[in-house]
Amino acid sequence: MPQGLKFKEAILNIIRLEGVVEFNSYVIDESDNKINLEVSMGYKYAKAVLELYSITQTQSPVHKNWNRAKYTLFPEGKMSIEYIWDEDLQNEVDAYNNGNI
C-alpha cells in the first residue's frame, strides 16, 4: 500500500480452487477511489489458504463450502472475512476440466 495513504478499507480477494489459489487486492481511499495493489504471494501463502480451507471445513464453527474469500481490513485495525461460494466460477472450472471449453 502506498506509504501514508489514508483508507476506508483494504481488501484482499482470494480465489481457492482444488490445488490452486489466486490473490488480488485493492484499497478504497477516503475519497472512495479504488486503488489496485500489486500482490506478490507465493507458495507459502497459497498453502496457508488451502490449510485455512481445511480448517474451516472441519473445525467449529464449520463454514459452508467456499471458493472465494474476501478479507477486509479497516484503518482502526478491525477486520472481517467473508467466505463465498461462486457457483458460476465452479461451473466454469468444471467445464474446462471436462474439456467443454
C-alpha positions as CSV (number, residue, x, y, z in Angstrom):
1,M,0.0,0.0,0.0
2,P,1.4,3.5,-0.8
3,Q,3.0,4.9,2.3
4,G,0.9,7.4,4.2
5,L,-2.3,6.5,2.2
6,K,-5.4,7.1,4.3
7,F,-8.0,4.4,3.5
8,K,-11.5,3.3,4.4
9,E,-10.9,-0.4,3.5
10,A,-8.1,-2.6,2.3
11,I,-9.4,-5.7,0.5
12,L,-7.7,-9.0,-0.2
13,N,-9.7,-11.2,-2.5
14,I,-8.8,-14.9,-2.6
15,I,-9.9,-17.5,-5.2
16,R,-9.5,-21.0,-3.9
17,L,-9.9,-23.9,-6.2
18,E,-8.7,-27.5,-5.9
19,G,-5.0,-27.1,-5.5
20,V,-5.0,-23.5,-6.9
21,V,-5.0,-20.2,-5.1
22,E,-5.1,-16.7,-6.6
23,F,-5.0,-13.3,-4.9
24,N,-5.8,-9.7,-5.8
25,S,-6.2,-6.7,-3.7
26,Y,-7.2,-3.1,-3.6
27,V,-7.7,-0.1,-1.3
28,I,-10.7,2.2,-1.0
29,D,-9.3,5.6,-0.1
30,E,-11.0,8.3,1.8
31,S,-12.5,9.8,-1.4
32,D,-14.0,6.4,-2.4
33,N,-11.4,5.8,-5.1
34,K,-10.4,2.2,-5.8
35,I,-6.6,1.8,-5.9
36,N,-5.4,-1.6,-7.1
37,L,-2.4,-3.1,-5.3
38,E,0.2,-5.4,-6.7
39,V,0.0,-8.7,-4.8
40,S,3.0,-11.0,-4.9
41,M,2.1,-14.0,-2.9
42,G,3.9,-17.3,-3.3
43,Y,3.6,-20.9,-2.4
44,K,3.7,-20.3,1.3
45,Y,0.6,-18.1,1.3
46,A,-1.3,-20.3,-1.2
47,K,-0.5,-23.3,1.1
48,A,-1.8,-21.3,4.1
49,V,-5.1,-20.6,2.3
50,L,-5.5,-24.3,1.5
51,E,-4.9,-25.1,5.1
52,L,-7.4,-22.4,6.1
53,Y,-10.0,-24.1,3.8
54,S,-9.4,-27.4,5.5
55,I,-9.8,-25.8,9.0
56,T,-13.0,-24.0,8.0
57,Q,-14.5,-27.3,6.7
58,T,-13.5,-29.5,9.7
59,Q,-13.3,-27.4,12.9
60,S,-16.0,-25.4,14.7
61,P,-17.5,-23.2,13.6
62,V,-17.7,-25.0,10.3
63,H,-18.2,-22.7,7.3
64,K,-20.1,-23.5,4.1
65,N,-18.0,-24.7,1.2
66,W,-16.3,-21.7,-0.4
67,N,-14.1,-21.0,-3.4
68,R,-13.7,-17.2,-2.8
69,A,-12.9,-15.3,0.3
70,K,-12.9,-11.6,0.9
71,Y,-10.6,-10.3,3.7
72,T,-11.3,-6.7,4.7
73,L,-9.0,-4.6,6.9
74,F,-10.2,-1.3,8.3
75,P,-8.0,1.6,9.4
76,E,-8.6,1.1,13.1
77,G,-7.2,-2.4,12.8
78,K,-10.5,-4.3,12.7
79,M,-11.0,-7.0,10.1
80,S,-13.6,-9.2,8.6
81,I,-13.5,-12.3,6.4
82,E,-16.4,-13.5,4.2
83,Y,-16.4,-17.0,2.7
84,I,-18.3,-17.1,-0.6
85,W,-19.4,-20.0,-2.9
86,D,-19.3,-18.8,-6.5
87,E,-21.3,-21.3,-8.5
88,D,-20.5,-19.7,-11.8
89,L,-16.8,-19.9,-11.1
90,Q,-17.1,-23.5,-10.2
91,N,-19.1,-24.3,-13.3
92,E,-16.5,-22.6,-15.5
93,V,-13.7,-24.6,-13.9
94,D,-15.7,-27.9,-14.1
95,A,-16.4,-27.2,-17.8
96,Y,-12.7,-26.5,-18.5
97,N,-11.6,-29.6,-16.6
98,N,-14.1,-31.7,-18.6
99,G,-12.9,-30.4,-21.9
100,N,-16.1,-28.4,-22.6
101,I,-14.3,-25.1,-23.1
